[in-house]
Amino acid sequence: MFDDRTNMLDVRFSKRLRLRRTTITGNVDLSNIFNANTPQYLNTQYGPEWLNVTNALSARVVRFGVQIGF
């Protein structure tokens, strides 16, 4: 007996701007793009809760970030 295979795709887009001696990098991170909800942990102890999902993949997340170097 096997669980579903975990497939998760994360992507980062970034753009670097140079202004004299300063560099500014903007980032957009996309996590779990396809919004899979594959179970991560199952209760394997025999009883009424047997094979219930206790944890699944996190939901789709978008993060924005800026890095400034001088």
DRENPA-161646 format. One record per residue (C-alpha): residue number from 1; residue in three letters; x, y, z. Coordinates in Angstrom, 1 decimal. Layout:
! residues N
<atom><num>NUM</num><residuo>ALA</residuo><c1>X</c1><c2>Y</c2><c3>Z</c3></atom>
...
//
This chain:
! residues 70
<atom><num>1</num><residuo>MET</residuo><c1>0.0</c1><c2>0.0</c2><c3>0.0</c3></atom>
<atom><num>2</num><residuo>PHE</residuo><c1>1.5</c1><c2>3.3</c2><c3>-1.1</c3></atom>
<atom><num>3</num><residuo>ASP</residuo><c1>0.4</c1><c2>6.9</c2><c3>-0.7</c3></atom>
<atom><num>4</num><residuo>ASP</residuo><c1>0.2</c1><c2>9.4</c2><c3>-3.6</c3></atom>
<atom><num>5</num><residuo>ARG</residuo><c1>3.4</c1><c2>10.8</c2><c3>-4.9</c3></atom>
<atom><num>6</num><residuo>THR</residuo><c1>4.3</c1><c2>14.3</c2><c3>-3.8</c3></atom>
<atom><num>7</num><residuo>ASN</residuo><c1>4.6</c1><c2>16.7</c2><c3>-6.7</c3></atom>
<atom><num>8</num><residuo>MET</residuo><c1>5.2</c1><c2>20.4</c2><c3>-5.9</c3></atom>
<atom><num>9</num><residuo>LEU</residuo><c1>6.6</c1><c2>23.1</c2><c3>-8.2</c3></atom>
<atom><num>10</num><residuo>ASP</residuo><c1>8.1</c1><c2>26.3</c2><c3>-6.8</c3></atom>
<atom><num>11</num><residuo>VAL</residuo><c1>9.2</c1><c2>29.2</c2><c3>-9.1</c3></atom>
<atom><num>12</num><residuo>ARG</residuo><c1>11.1</c1><c2>32.4</c2><c3>-8.5</c3></atom>
<atom><num>13</num><residuo>PHE</residuo><c1>11.1</c1><c2>35.5</c2><c3>-10.8</c3></atom>
<atom><num>14</num><residuo>SER</residuo><c1>13.7</c1><c2>38.2</c2><c3>-10.2</c3></atom>
<atom><num>15</num><residuo>LYS</residuo><c1>14.8</c1><c2>41.4</c2><c3>-11.8</c3></atom>
<atom><num>16</num><residuo>ARG</residuo><c1>18.1</c1><c2>43.2</c2><c3>-11.0</c3></atom>
<atom><num>17</num><residuo>LEU</residuo><c1>18.4</c1><c2>47.0</c2><c3>-11.5</c3></atom>
<atom><num>18</num><residuo>ARG</residuo><c1>21.7</c1><c2>48.8</c2><c3>-11.3</c3></atom>
<atom><num>19</num><residuo>LEU</residuo><c1>21.8</c1><c2>52.5</c2><c3>-10.3</c3></atom>
<atom><num>20</num><residuo>ARG</residuo><c1>25.4</c1><c2>53.8</c2><c3>-10.1</c3></atom>
<atom><num>21</num><residuo>ARG</residuo><c1>26.9</c1><c2>51.7</c2><c3>-7.3</c3></atom>
<atom><num>22</num><residuo>THR</residuo><c1>23.6</c1><c2>50.4</c2><c3>-5.9</c3></atom>
<atom><num>23</num><residuo>THR</residuo><c1>21.9</c1><c2>47.2</c2><c3>-7.1</c3></atom>
<atom><num>24</num><residuo>ILE</residuo><c1>18.2</c1><c2>46.6</c2><c3>-6.4</c3></atom>
<atom><num>25</num><residuo>THR</residuo><c1>16.9</c1><c2>43.1</c2><c3>-6.9</c3></atom>
<atom><num>26</num><residuo>GLY</residuo><c1>13.1</c1><c2>42.4</c2><c3>-6.8</c3></atom>
<atom><num>27</num><residuo>ASN</residuo><c1>11.8</c1><c2>38.9</c2><c3>-6.3</c3></atom>
<atom><num>28</num><residuo>VAL</residuo><c1>8.5</c1><c2>37.1</c2><c3>-6.7</c3></atom>
<atom><num>29</num><residuo>ASP</residuo><c1>8.3</c1><c2>33.6</c2><c3>-5.3</c3></atom>
<atom><num>30</num><residuo>LEU</residuo><c1>5.5</c1><c2>31.2</c2><c3>-6.2</c3></atom>
<atom><num>31</num><residuo>SER</residuo><c1>5.2</c1><c2>28.1</c2><c3>-4.1</c3></atom>
<atom><num>32</num><residuo>ASN</residuo><c1>3.0</c1><c2>25.0</c2><c3>-4.9</c3></atom>
<atom><num>33</num><residuo>ILE</residuo><c1>1.9</c1><c2>26.5</c2><c3>-8.2</c3></atom>
<atom><num>34</num><residuo>PHE</residuo><c1>-0.4</c1><c2>23.6</c2><c3>-9.1</c3></atom>
<atom><num>35</num><residuo>ASN</residuo><c1>-2.0</c1><c2>23.7</c2><c3>-5.6</c3></atom>
<atom><num>36</num><residuo>ALA</residuo><c1>-1.6</c1><c2>20.0</c2><c3>-4.9</c3></atom>
<atom><num>37</num><residuo>ASN</residuo><c1>-3.0</c1><c2>18.8</c2><c3>-1.6</c3></atom>
<atom><num>38</num><residuo>THR</residuo><c1>-1.2</c1><c2>15.5</c2><c3>-1.4</c3></atom>
<atom><num>39</num><residuo>PRO</residuo><c1>-1.2</c1><c2>13.9</c2><c3>2.1</c3></atom>
<atom><num>40</num><residuo>GLN</residuo><c1>2.2</c1><c2>14.1</c2><c3>3.8</c3></atom>
<atom><num>41</num><residuo>TYR</residuo><c1>1.5</c1><c2>12.1</c2><c3>7.0</c3></atom>
<atom><num>42</num><residuo>LEU</residuo><c1>-1.1</c1><c2>9.4</c2><c3>7.7</c3></atom>
<atom><num>43</num><residuo>ASN</residuo><c1>-2.2</c1><c2>8.0</c2><c3>11.0</c3></atom>
<atom><num>44</num><residuo>THR</residuo><c1>-0.9</c1><c2>4.4</c2><c3>10.9</c3></atom>
<atom><num>45</num><residuo>GLN</residuo><c1>-2.0</c1><c2>3.4</c2><c3>14.3</c3></atom>
<atom><num>46</num><residuo>TYR</residuo><c1>-4.8</c1><c2>0.8</c2><c3>14.1</c3></atom>
<atom><num>47</num><residuo>GLY</residuo><c1>-8.1</c1><c2>2.1</c2><c3>15.4</c3></atom>
<atom><num>48</num><residuo>PRO</residuo><c1>-11.0</c1><c2>4.4</c2><c3>14.3</c3></atom>
<atom><num>49</num><residuo>GLU</residuo><c1>-8.5</c1><c2>7.1</c2><c3>13.0</c3></atom>
<atom><num>50</num><residuo>TRP</residuo><c1>-6.5</c1><c2>4.6</c2><c3>10.9</c3></atom>
<atom><num>51</num><residuo>LEU</residuo><c1>-5.2</c1><c2>6.2</c2><c3>7.6</c3></atom>
<atom><num>52</num><residuo>ASN</residuo><c1>-6.6</c1><c2>9.6</c2><c3>8.3</c3></atom>
<atom><num>53</num><residuo>VAL</residuo><c1>-4.6</c1><c2>12.4</c2><c3>6.9</c3></atom>
<atom><num>54</num><residuo>THR</residuo><c1>-2.8</c1><c2>14.4</c2><c3>9.7</c3></atom>
<atom><num>55</num><residuo>ASN</residuo><c1>-0.8</c1><c2>16.8</c2><c3>7.4</c3></atom>
<atom><num>56</num><residuo>ALA</residuo><c1>-1.1</c1><c2>17.8</c2><c3>3.7</c3></atom>
<atom><num>57</num><residuo>LEU</residuo><c1>1.0</c1><c2>20.0</c2><c3>1.4</c3></atom>
<atom><num>58</num><residuo>SER</residuo><c1>0.7</c1><c2>23.7</c2><c3>2.1</c3></atom>
<atom><num>59</num><residuo>ALA</residuo><c1>-1.5</c1><c2>25.9</c2><c3>0.0</c3></atom>
<atom><num>60</num><residuo>ARG</residuo><c1>-0.4</c1><c2>28.1</c2><c3>-2.9</c3></atom>
<atom><num>61</num><residuo>VAL</residuo><c1>1.8</c1><c2>31.0</c2><c3>-1.6</c3></atom>
<atom><num>62</num><residuo>VAL</residuo><c1>3.1</c1><c2>34.2</c2><c3>-3.3</c3></atom>
<atom><num>63</num><residuo>ARG</residuo><c1>6.0</c1><c2>36.1</c2><c3>-1.7</c3></atom>
<atom><num>64</num><residuo>PHE</residuo><c1>7.4</c1><c2>39.4</c2><c3>-2.7</c3></atom>
<atom><num>65</num><residuo>GLY</residuo><c1>10.9</c1><c2>40.6</c2><c3>-1.7</c3></atom>
<atom><num>66</num><residuo>VAL</residuo><c1>13.4</c1><c2>43.3</c2><c3>-2.4</c3></atom>
<atom><num>67</num><residuo>GLN</residuo><c1>17.2</c1><c2>43.2</c2><c3>-1.8</c3></atom>
<atom><num>68</num><residuo>ILE</residuo><c1>19.3</c1><c2>46.4</c2><c3>-1.9</c3></atom>
<atom><num>69</num><residuo>GLY</residuo><c1>23.1</c1><c2>46.2</c2><c3>-2.1</c3></atom>
<atom><num>70</num><residuo>PHE</residuo><c1>25.3</c1><c2>49.3</c2><c3>-1.8</c3></atom>
//
